Amino acid sequence: MNFSNISLFEGIKEQECRAMMDCFGVQIRRFAAGQTIFEYGSGNDQVGILQQGKASLVRMDQDGSRTVLEHLEPGDVFGEMMAFPCVGLDSIWVQCDQECAVALIRYGQITKRCEKACEHHSRLVENMFGLMRKKAMALSERVEVLSRRTIREKLSAYFLLQALKAGGREFCLPFSYSALGEYICADRSAMMRELRKIKQDGLLQAKGRQILLNESFLAEAGIVDKF
């Protein structure tokens, strides 16, 4: 198991990580594309760490509408304690997009009091809370985007958030346009039409997933002084 790209083990030496993995009784499982890795609301108390491949956190509401809540890359962590609960008859699960290798750890093993009062165990708990904070921030950003009324407003809000993260007017979309449509809960064709209109209005330039916001975009948003 490669610990170097896993934020849960940040600041912990590899030898100490391996010792904890033995102590926690970690299970390593592999999944093929399309398989369900983890189901929320089932009482599963495990924390999953994606080691290889790609996966998505997916929600299906009672009307059959499917929404991708999050795209997971190697090093990302998931589990019931890392997300909001299912609402009503909604189903939420982690789905394997590309062949995955996942490390599964019981949450209670991470948070239980260490008999040896190990410094690295305390750091692990700190990292866990840090990850929960990041998840909460990501959810807040999603709410900020989805609270906008039109597809154009949602796209503009999302692009602005990405620019602020990048610290400049140019950035690369973290996922495909199809995934972006799912992220903002919009039909891909309708979203692409709005994107073309935004480009025609001279507000931004797009080449593939590379986006450059023009000064007029920032002026319209009233945040020119932030770049």
Summary of the structure (lengths in Angstrom):
residues: 227
radius of gyration: 19.9
end to end distance: 40.2
largest distance: 63.8
contacts: 625
relative contact order: 0.13
helix: 42%
strand: 27%
